[in-house]
Amino acid sequence: MQTIRWGIAGLGKIAGKFAEGLALVPGAKLVAVASSSGERAQAFAAQHQVPRAYDHFAALAQDPAVDVVYVAAPHSDHHPLSLLMMQHGKAVLCEKPLAMSLTQVSEMIATAEARQVYFMEALWTKFLPQFTRLQQLVQQQAIGQVRSVHAQFAFVPPFLPERRVLNKALGGGALLDIGIYPILLANSLLGPPDQLLAQAQFGPTGVDEQCNMLFHYASGATAVLSCAFAYTGAVEATIYGTEGYLHLHHPWHGLCPALSWYNGQRELVEKIHFAHHGNGYNHEAEAVGHDLRAGRLQNPMVSHEFSRQLMATLDRTRLAAGIHYD
Ligand SMILES: NC(=O)c1ccc[n+]([C@@H]2O[C@H](COP(=O)([O-])OP(=O)(O)OC[C@H]3O[C@@H](n4cnc5c(N)ncnc54)[C@H](OP(=O)(O)O)[C@@H]3O)[C@@H](O)[C@H]2O)c1
């Protein structure tokens, strides 16, 4: 099997988790990392046994022994770093949200196409076992026609105004950081909404700390979605159909314990438990490896068009809710 040689650009919390997941992927090797801080790069490389550590991103882009770069920087850096890597011929797996706007995403996709390099948004949730099973059940019409998606993600982050989650200059705020998960579920099952309503509330650093959304589809289906940094919420999703409903316990993460399937009489048909392998980030990395070995330039589950529509939905939600960035 051809070994896929990985690099990571941006060495925060998620980069560490991804490196742990990647270590379990057959035929994958983390060979280089880059940070804006040389010290952070050295420390990360020592912790994860990475041969090369760079204190600037261009060095990683120019490393000939790197096939694919995982861009794990704050949202505001996804666009410039992905472009830099692709312009040097690297395949790119870029963290969510893919960028700050549809305009940026379109430029990134156009660059991938022009350079003929692989490009995918790191929507790891789409590769987790619960998501695959959910989509199978929906396709098999286990709950009839999907009529409504209810989903939420809420937690209270530590108050660190300089770090990316609450820092507007770095693309902070609940919608882009965690609201993207309920939206990606709705978009996966129902496509982009025909109409939407959204309302946000803002915290002391100026970022949205709550966003409530109502999506309408021409079919008559709806989605009721929310995200917040203002309270601790149950991380759950329910998909309602004409003949029952599916309830996901902890849908977005690698440790989803179960998916409950109810029939039209609200009786439990099956509680499906999932066997977990690794921390969950291994699944998306494995998918990228399969794509690269097969010569694909995009992933069938997280296609360029899916990411384009996801970003378009985020842009429309921001507009409706009055969430602005400079
Ligand atoms: N898929 C997921 O489950 C998931 C989860 C969390 C986040 N994400 C996404 O991944 C991206 C990065 O998120 P993150 O949670 O990893 O962010 P983070 O921990 O706040 O790190 C963000 C950046 O801050 C810098 N940094 C790291 N440690 C630092 C420190 N102690 N002091 C100052 N700066 C430091 C690093 O930049 P340098 O490398 O340049 O030094 C790093 O790239 C975001 O776009 C986010 O949406 C995805």
The ligand as an ORCA input file, in Angstrom:
! r2SCAN-3c Opt
* xyz 0 1
  N     -13.256     18.719     13.715
  C     -13.352     19.038     14.988
  O     -13.825     18.271     15.830
  C     -12.829     20.331     15.442
  C     -12.734     20.552     16.795
  C     -12.164     21.721     17.210
  C     -11.757     22.625     16.261
  N     -11.890     22.400     14.940
  C     -11.449     23.395     13.959
  O     -10.027     23.403     13.928
  C      -9.526     24.730     13.852
  C      -8.550     24.940     14.990
  O      -9.225     24.744     16.219
  P      -8.453     24.413     17.604
  O      -9.518     24.062     18.579
  O      -7.363     23.464     17.380
  O      -7.900     25.852     17.961
  P      -6.807     26.285     19.069
  O      -6.479     25.152     19.975
  O      -7.308     27.535     19.682
  O      -5.552     26.610     18.172
  C      -5.681     27.552     17.138
  C      -4.322     28.132     16.807
  O      -3.857     28.860     17.921
  C      -2.453     28.702     18.039
  N      -2.184     28.185     19.389
  C      -2.182     26.924     19.822
  N      -1.861     26.860     21.134
  C      -1.656     28.141     21.514
  C      -1.302     28.761     22.730
  N      -1.089     28.027     23.822
  N      -1.219     30.102     22.762
  C      -1.430     30.832     21.666
  N      -1.757     30.304     20.476
  C      -1.877     28.980     20.407
  C      -2.005     27.744     16.981
  O      -1.435     28.503     15.922
  P       0.022     28.131     15.318
  O      -0.021     26.709     14.963
  O       0.198     29.048     14.152
  O       0.981     28.427     16.373
  C      -3.273     27.086     16.513
  O      -3.277     26.801     15.136
  C     -10.754     25.642     13.869
  O     -11.039     26.111     12.578
  C     -11.891     24.770     14.357
  O     -13.146     25.056     13.771
  C     -12.403     21.261     14.530
*
